[in-house]
Amino acid sequence: MSEPLLQIELPGIRKMKSGKVREIFDLGDRILLVATDRISAFDCIMPNGIPHKGEVLTQISHFWFDRLAQIIPNHRLAGPRDPLPPALKPFARQLERRSMIVKKADPLPIECVVRGYLAGSGWKEYQRSRTVCGIALPPGLSESSELPEPLFTPATKAESGHDENIPFEQAVKLVGADIAHQARAASLEIYRTAREYARQRGIVIADTKFEFGMFEGRLILIDEALTPDSSRFWPADQFQAGRSQPSFDKQFVRDYLETLAWDKTPPAPALPADVVARTESKYLEAFERLTGRGLFSGDA
């Protein structure tokens, strides 16, 4: 097992921000996004990461940006095989497969969530009130049921802690009616297109979240797209409504942490080697199923 890359410093290149997973660097008129192998759970970053996780997230986003460009433009300025600019070439080994050069867009202050199946907090709310994010649903649905129609359920962005679901009317107040309607329409079309494709590749996309930004007066897709970190991926061949589903994301990490006497506040405990290995294999499998190739096949 290779060592995960947890910290990235590029001497001479200004770091704008360090997120839970990504490091953001200023390239003047452009931005460099670099996905580390850090993993978080319950809003805490684990002290050890998942090897190749950042590469999987970046390459899956590249894959989807290629497929979805006809629906909405995105922030990407360089593809996965494009050469690095001269200032970044000294850092080529650190940046390989895990970096993306993007436009300096102005992010919308909302997360654009689409739910196609009844899971997670949506299932809990449905059991209480037969609603998801305040949207009424028919009776008789069970855990993991496919919803009659995908739901657009925006949320506010939280600097720390959990995002908060908001009604569409509040999203309109935050970004304006025209942009809110554009973001909703784009989110639903992207989700439906991606869900149909992924199902053919053996993956159910239960729900996902998108980020959009404004660039030169136009709405564009930014951040990552339809990755195991931003989406709930289930293996289609094991899907069965009426129960929780196995998944391609942090399930092994969360399940392990739930067995501990940890209060879910920092510092987080280190993950054992078997949990790391099983989680790594799921991220790699998600990439391989979606793209039809291995991460290290030479053309990723």
C-alpha positions as semicolon CSV with decimal commas, in nm:
position;residue;x (nm);y (nm);z (nm)
1;M;0,000;0,000;0,000
2;S;0,141;0,341;-0,095
3;E;0,150;0,623;0,156
4;P;-0,140;0,869;0,135
5;L;-0,057;1,231;0,053
6;L;-0,201;1,437;0,339
7;Q;-0,032;1,777;0,304
8;I;0,066;1,967;-0,008
9;E;0,288;2,273;-0,011
10;L;0,412;2,436;-0,332
11;P;0,690;2,682;-0,240
12;G;0,646;3,004;-0,433
13;I;0,278;2,936;-0,511
14;R;0,034;3,114;-0,277
15;K;-0,212;2,888;-0,098
16;M;-0,556;3,051;-0,082
17;K;-0,733;2,796;0,132
18;S;-0,700;2,451;0,283
19;G;-1,025;2,254;0,296
20;K;-1,110;1,915;0,438
21;V;-0,973;1,746;0,127
22;R;-0,854;2,011;-0,121
23;E;-0,576;2,265;-0,122
24;I;-0,649;2,576;-0,328
25;F;-0,363;2,775;-0,481
26;D;-0,364;3,114;-0,655
27;L;-0,220;3,118;-1,008
28;G;-0,309;3,481;-1,074
29;D;-0,598;3,472;-1,320
30;R;-0,658;3,103;-1,250
31;I;-0,686;2,864;-0,954
32;L;-0,510;2,534;-0,890
33;L;-0,716;2,272;-0,704
34;V;-0,522;1,984;-0,552
35;A;-0,706;1,692;-0,391
36;T;-0,518;1,532;-0,103
37;D;-0,582;1,184;0,034
38;R;-0,736;1,322;0,353
39;I;-1,067;1,176;0,463
40;S;-1,319;1,321;0,704
41;A;-1,608;1,169;0,891
42;F;-1,855;1,333;1,127
43;D;-1,695;1,666;1,025
44;C;-1,354;1,560;1,160
45;I;-1,045;1,496;0,949
46;M;-0,885;1,162;1,023
47;P;-0,513;1,167;1,113
48;N;-0,435;0,913;0,839
49;G;-0,576;0,918;0,489
50;I;-0,680;0,685;0,207
51;P;-0,412;0,622;-0,059
52;H;-0,507;0,746;-0,410
53;K;-0,833;0,902;-0,288
54;G;-0,743;1,247;-0,419
55;E;-0,649;1,104;-0,756
56;V;-0,981;0,920;-0,780
57;L;-1,181;1,233;-0,693
58;T;-0,996;1,445;-0,949
59;Q;-1,007;1,192;-1,232
60;I;-1,377;1,115;-1,179
61;S;-1,447;1,489;-1,195
62;H;-1,248;1,514;-1,520
63;F;-1,453;1,223;-1,655
64;W;-1,786;1,384;-1,573
65;F;-1,682;1,730;-1,694
66;D;-1,614;1,571;-2,033
67;R;-1,952;1,396;-2,041
68;L;-2,162;1,682;-1,907
69;A;-2,016;1,977;-2,099
70;Q;-2,312;1,985;-2,337
71;I;-2,551;2,038;-2,044
72;I;-2,362;2,317;-1,870
73;P;-2,011;2,467;-1,896
74;N;-1,770;2,403;-1,609
75;H;-1,473;2,572;-1,449
76;R;-1,203;2,345;-1,594
77;L;-0,928;2,513;-1,796
78;A;-0,695;2,215;-1,847
79;G;-0,771;1,851;-1,914
80;P;-0,605;1,554;-1,742
81;R;-0,343;1,512;-2,016
82;D;-0,261;1,879;-2,071
83;P;0,092;1,986;-1,973
84;L;0,147;2,182;-1,655
85;P;0,237;2,550;-1,683
86;P;0,610;2,616;-1,631
87;A;0,569;2,742;-1,273
88;L;0,412;2,410;-1,168
89;K;0,645;2,169;-1,347
90;P;0,882;2,141;-1,047
91;F;0,587;1,995;-0,853
92;A;0,476;1,750;-1,122
93;R;0,506;1,440;-0,902
94;Q;0,289;1,589;-0,628
95;L;0,030;1,716;-0,874
96;E;0,005;1,417;-1,105
97;R;-0,356;1,294;-1,142
98;R;-0,475;1,492;-0,839
99;S;-0,473;1,854;-0,964
100;M;-0,698;2,067;-1,182
101;I;-0,648;2,420;-1,315
102;V;-0,979;2,608;-1,310
103;K;-1,141;2,945;-1,369
104;K;-1,178;3,200;-1,091
105;A;-1,555;3,181;-1,060
106;D;-1,771;3,347;-0,796
107;P;-1,933;3,052;-0,609
108;L;-2,303;3,059;-0,529
109;P;-2,370;3,059;-0,153
110;I;-2,578;2,740;-0,177
111;E;-2,518;2,369;-0,223
112;C;-2,736;2,219;-0,496
113;V;-2,845;1,877;-0,372
114;V;-3,042;1,627;-0,581
115;R;-3,201;1,322;-0,417
116;G;-3,321;1,031;-0,626
117;Y;-3,364;0,774;-0,348
118;L;-3,482;0,783;0,012
119;A;-3,168;0,761;0,225
120;G;-2,978;0,924;0,508
121;S;-3,138;1,231;0,661
122;G;-3,414;1,217;0,397
123;W;-3,525;0,874;0,518
124;K;-3,522;0,991;0,881
125;E;-3,737;1,293;0,796
126;Y;-3,978;1,083;0,587
127;Q;-4,036;0,850;0,881
128;R;-4,129;1,149;1,099
129;S;-4,338;1,357;0,860
130;R;-4,362;1,185;0,519
131;T;-4,155;1,470;0,375
132;V;-3,798;1,526;0,255
133;C;-3,666;1,877;0,315
134;G;-4,027;1,982;0,362
135;I;-4,141;1,836;0,028
136;A;-4,442;1,605;0,070
137;L;-4,402;1,248;-0,057
138;P;-4,654;0,967;-0,105
139;P;-4,710;0,712;0,175
140;G;-4,568;0,362;0,168
141;L;-4,208;0,436;0,075
142;S;-3,934;0,238;0,248
143;E;-3,568;0,301;0,317
144;S;-3,371;0,331;-0,010
145;S;-3,690;0,353;-0,221
146;E;-3,652;0,531;-0,553
147;L;-3,842;0,859;-0,535
148;P;-4,124;0,925;-0,784
149;E;-3,914;1,211;-0,924
150;P;-3,569;1,339;-0,825
151;L;-3,590;1,620;-0,570
152;F;-3,386;1,941;-0,573
153;T;-3,314;2,026;-0,210
154;P;-3,072;2,319;-0,175
155;A;-2,868;2,382;0,137
156;T;-2,662;2,660;0,286
157;K;-2,286;2,618;0,293
158;A;-2,139;2,574;0,638
159;E;-1,776;2,669;0,706
160;S;-1,784;2,414;0,987
161;G;-2,039;2,156;1,089
162;H;-2,328;2,044;0,870
163;D;-2,489;2,227;0,580
164;E;-2,848;2,328;0,652
165;N;-3,133;2,237;0,417
166;I;-3,335;2,535;0,298
167;P;-3,656;2,568;0,095
168;F;-3,623;2,669;-0,269
169;E;-3,778;3,006;-0,186
170;Q;-3,485;3,083;0,043
171;A;-3,240;2,987;-0,232
172;V;-3,419;3,238;-0,455
173;K;-3,363;3,507;-0,191
174;L;-2,992;3,418;-0,169
175;V;-2,904;3,403;-0,539
176;G;-3,199;3,558;-0,724
177;A;-3,487;3,389;-0,903
178;D;-3,319;3,353;-1,244
179;I;-3,000;3,193;-1,110
180;A;-3,192;2,971;-0,865
181;H;-3,410;2,835;-1,144
182;Q;-3,106;2,782;-1,369
183;A;-2,921;2,598;-1,092
184;R;-3,222;2,377;-1,018
185;A;-3,279;2,288;-1,383
186;A;-2,909;2,215;-1,443
187;S;-2,881;2,006;-1,124
188;L;-3,176;1,788;-1,216
189;E;-3,065;1,741;-1,578
190;I;-2,709;1,653;-1,476
191;Y;-2,835;1,407;-1,215
192;R;-3,075;1,232;-1,453
193;T;-2,808;1,205;-1,723
194;A;-2,542;1,076;-1,483
195;R;-2,780;0,837;-1,306
196;E;-2,879;0,672;-1,633
197;Y;-2,516;0,631;-1,740
198;A;-2,396;0,506;-1,400
199;R;-2,675;0,249;-1,376
200;Q;-2,543;0,094;-1,698
201;R;-2,204;0,070;-1,528
202;G;-2,343;-0,101;-1,217
203;I;-2,373;0,201;-0,989
204;V;-2,687;0,357;-0,843
205;I;-2,639;0,729;-0,774
206;A;-2,878;0,774;-0,485
207;D;-2,809;1,143;-0,432
208;T;-2,544;1,401;-0,505
209;K;-2,456;1,764;-0,451
210;F;-2,326;2,021;-0,697
211;E;-2,164;2,358;-0,664
212;F;-2,217;2,631;-0,919
213;G;-2,051;2,967;-0,969
214;M;-2,079;3,273;-1,188
215;F;-1,811;3,339;-1,447
216;E;-1,836;3,626;-1,695
217;G;-2,206;3,656;-1,621
218;R;-2,282;3,289;-1,682
219;L;-2,365;3,001;-1,449
220;I;-2,103;2,724;-1,456
221;L;-2,042;2,398;-1,270
222;I;-1,749;2,419;-1,027
223;D;-1,572;2,215;-0,757
224;E;-1,601;1,836;-0,804
225;A;-1,871;1,643;-0,986
226;L;-2,041;1,315;-0,901
227;T;-1,760;1,164;-0,696
228;P;-1,787;0,917;-0,404
229;D;-1,731;1,218;-0,173
230;S;-2,007;1,436;-0,317
231;S;-2,253;1,154;-0,393
232;R;-2,404;0,841;-0,249
233;F;-2,300;0,551;-0,478
234;W;-2,457;0,207;-0,434
235;P;-2,367;-0,117;-0,619
236;A;-2,662;-0,185;-0,849
237;D;-2,628;-0,563;-0,827
238;Q;-2,680;-0,551;-0,449
239;F;-2,957;-0,291;-0,443
240;Q;-3,266;-0,385;-0,248
241;A;-3,519;-0,132;-0,122
242;G;-3,627;-0,167;0,239
243;R;-3,282;-0,157;0,396
244;S;-2,961;0,045;0,398
245;Q;-2,726;-0,021;0,105
246;P;-2,357;-0,101;0,078
247;S;-2,174;0,191;-0,079
248;F;-1,861;0,313;-0,254
249;D;-1,762;0,586;-0,013
250;K;-1,671;0,627;0,353
251;Q;-1,894;0,348;0,479
252;F;-1,612;0,139;0,627
253;V;-1,472;0,447;0,800
254;R;-1,806;0,549;0,951
255;D;-1,891;0,194;1,053
256;Y;-1,556;0,156;1,230
257;L;-1,585;0,490;1,409
258;E;-1,932;0,401;1,535
259;T;-1,781;0,105;1,724
260;L;-1,550;0,332;1,925
261;A;-1,607;0,527;2,243
262;W;-1,521;0,846;2,053
263;D;-1,735;1,157;2,101
264;K;-1,696;1,266;1,734
265;T;-1,493;1,574;1,822
266;P;-1,125;1,639;1,736
267;P;-0,879;1,483;1,764
268;A;-1,010;1,194;1,557
269;P;-0,869;0,845;1,608
270;A;-0,634;0,684;1,357
271;L;-0,790;0,436;1,117
272;P;-0,662;0,076;1,123
273;A;-0,491;-0,063;0,815
274;D;-0,779;-0,293;0,714
275;V;-1,033;-0,007;0,719
276;V;-0,797;0,207;0,509
277;A;-0,740;-0,076;0,259
278;R;-1,109;-0,158;0,218
279;T;-1,198;0,209;0,175
280;E;-0,923;0,255;-0,083
281;S;-1,051;-0,044;-0,280
282;K;-1,403;0,103;-0,291
283;Y;-1,282;0,438;-0,426
284;L;-1,077;0,260;-0,693
285;E;-1,369;0,033;-0,783
286;A;-1,601;0,333;-0,824
287;F;-1,353;0,489;-1,066
288;E;-1,309;0,168;-1,263
289;R;-1,682;0,101;-1,291
290;L;-1,763;0,452;-1,409
291;T;-1,477;0,499;-1,653
292;G;-1,416;0,141;-1,768
293;R;-1,044;0,167;-1,699
294;G;-0,798;0,147;-1,412
295;L;-0,663;0,458;-1,243
296;F;-0,310;0,362;-1,343
297;S;-0,384;0,227;-1,691
298;G;-0,185;0,507;-1,852
299;D;-0,478;0,691;-2,004
300;A;-0,644;0,816;-1,686
